[in-house]
């Protein structure tokens, strides 16, 4: 539970920091920051994400003691890649190649990708050990430093470069403060094995390839927006996408922190058949949470825009985010619902094929759709690309004859979501504000919770009761 609280707090801080940076930089400078950050995330995914995925799938408290060579292999691999990437970037920039971003922003983006890659890899190691206290410590320190350095850099300097410098400093400072607790006994350089690195890479690289292709779609679209409409419109497009993505990732990642590890443990202890059952159940839970959440975001969007979105972004934000929401839902379902089917079976090749479908559909839709006065057509194209990828991945998954959520779970989820939407839809016409938002959230939670309790959607009623029973028992003993 402590890890869950830390995860949720991390998500909330990310929202606050992201909105603060957008407000202090303004649309044009935030457009530069967002494009540089998207570049950093693409580079991180391409070069470092396989280490995080390997730690999540193969590392554990037992492996830490029995096979320290795995940790040593991952550490040495990270160091080699970081050094090589630094040298390659320096050579590229000195070679005179031009980019939409300045050389300074490109260099800072690479620095951000290295430090963020190290933080994500390290936190994955900690989560795989279920080391709640250390994970909480990492998150708290990182968020405090990020608020000070990233938000402070944007506030004092109004500069995308200084905000990126703040990101590098905050992540580096977090890892330095916890370096002693992050060491593994026996994980020395001489324990590293090339065969282990090849084994982890064989599992992770198809997932990395798919994730990279998915990242390249919004990155390419931002670049197109910059060329067609300028950095100011890129800022508007980026804030809508970033907030929507963070919301979906917040929900999906919070579930995935535990659900995927449970599936891995089920596979190790009870075999593939039980693991397929667990994945189907996990998928039902993801859909039962993600669908009403995405619907709810659209329903409460006017109040959200009025209360938390900086004034410079209002209007375009409310127009762009709904156009992106279908794609964001599909993206979340792909990552947290469908991908585990392939990850558990270690048959990850189809993930790239589905992502390739998205990369084909996106430019086709960009070309086919009429060009609008803003970035709306690109938002629609992006959503269509992720929807196409979801359909393709489901088709590929059917070839392995997996277990799917039951028709009852899907039907009750749809029924509960529809009832919630019907209850909240009239409130969209009311004056946006705190009172309207609180009424909407309360009514939406009540209506959907009622259906969860009455129909036990995706087994959520049983999960909640299993958590509440020990809490009630402890209270009785007080």
Secondary structure, DSSP 4 states (H G I P E B T S, - for coil): -HHHHHHHHHHHHHHHHHHHHHHHHHHHHHHHHHHHHHHHHHHHHHHTHHHHHHHHHH--HHHHHH-HHHHHHHHHHHHHHHHHHHHHHHHHHHTT---SS-HHHHHHHHHHHHHHHHHHHHHHHHHHTT-HHHHHHHHHHHHHHHIIIIIHHHHHH--HHHHHHHHHHHHHHHHHHTTTTT--TT--GGG--HHHHHHHHHHHHHHHHHHHHHHHHHHHHHHHHHHHH-HHHHHHHHHHHHHHHHHHHHHHHHHHHHHHHHHHHHHHHH-HHHHHHHHHHHHHHHHHHHHHHHHHHHHTHHHHHHHHS-GGGTTHHHHHHHHHHHHHHHHHHIIIIIHHHHHHHT--HHHHHHHHHHHHHHHHHHHHSPP-SSSHHHHHHHHHHHHHHHHHHHHHHHTTT-----HHHHHHHHHHHHHHHHHHHGGGGSPPSHHHHHHHHHHHHHHHHHHHHHH-GGGHHHHHHHHHHHHHHHHHH-
